Amino acid sequence: MARGLLLHRVRLEADGRRVAAWQVLAPTEWNAHPRGTLAQALAALPETGPRSEAARLLALAFDPCVDVEVICDA
């Protein structure tokens, strides 16, 4: 995927003909994880300057499909 790694985990029934379980891990879950790449990029922002706008742009760059609102510039 353009936004990152998309994983599918499938477990089949013993006969191998039917799906018993299926999990999907989307790029948003990787990127938005508290220790993910977006969190690391946000933590690396300089202490001075327009951090709110930089944070918003970073979030949009990582995943433009997710609505973002920066509520604190501390």
C-alpha positions as CSV (number, residue, x, y, z in Angstrom):
1,M,0.0,0.0,0.0
2,A,1.1,3.5,-0.6
3,R,0.7,4.4,3.1
4,G,2.7,1.5,4.4
5,L,2.7,-2.2,5.1
6,L,-0.7,-4.0,5.0
7,L,-0.8,-7.4,6.7
8,H,-3.3,-10.1,6.5
9,R,-3.2,-13.1,8.9
10,V,-5.4,-16.0,8.0
11,R,-6.0,-19.2,9.9
12,L,-7.6,-22.1,8.0
13,E,-9.9,-24.8,9.4
14,A,-8.2,-28.2,9.8
15,D,-9.6,-29.3,6.4
16,G,-7.8,-26.4,4.8
17,R,-11.0,-25.4,2.9
18,R,-12.4,-22.7,5.1
19,V,-11.2,-19.6,6.9
20,A,-11.3,-19.9,10.6
21,A,-10.0,-16.5,11.4
22,W,-8.8,-13.5,9.5
23,Q,-7.0,-10.4,10.9
24,V,-6.0,-7.3,9.0
25,L,-3.4,-4.8,10.2
26,A,-3.6,-1.6,8.2
27,P,-0.8,1.0,7.8
28,T,-2.8,3.5,10.0
29,E,-2.4,1.1,12.9
30,W,1.4,1.0,12.4
31,N,1.8,4.7,11.8
32,A,-0.5,6.0,14.5
33,H,0.7,3.6,17.3
34,P,2.2,5.5,20.3
35,R,5.6,4.1,19.4
36,G,5.0,4.2,15.6
37,T,6.7,6.2,12.9
38,L,4.3,9.2,13.2
39,A,4.9,9.5,17.0
40,Q,8.6,9.4,16.4
41,A,8.4,12.1,13.7
42,L,6.2,14.3,16.0
43,A,8.7,13.8,18.8
44,A,11.5,15.0,16.5
45,L,9.8,18.3,15.7
46,P,11.9,21.3,16.8
47,E,11.0,22.9,20.1
48,T,10.5,26.3,18.4
49,G,8.5,27.4,15.4
50,P,5.0,26.6,14.2
51,R,4.7,23.1,15.7
52,S,0.9,22.8,15.3
53,E,1.0,23.2,11.6
54,A,4.1,20.9,11.3
55,A,2.3,18.3,13.3
56,R,-0.8,18.5,11.2
57,L,1.2,18.3,7.9
58,L,3.1,15.3,9.2
59,A,-0.1,13.5,10.2
60,L,-1.5,14.2,6.7
61,A,1.6,13.0,5.0
62,F,1.5,9.7,6.9
63,D,-2.2,9.1,6.3
64,P,-4.3,11.6,4.4
65,C,-7.4,9.4,5.0
66,V,-7.4,10.1,8.7
67,D,-9.0,13.3,10.0
68,V,-6.5,15.2,12.2
69,E,-7.0,18.0,14.7
70,V,-4.1,19.4,16.7
71,I,-5.5,20.6,20.1
72,C,-2.3,21.4,22.0
73,D,0.9,23.2,21.0
74,A,2.8,22.5,24.2
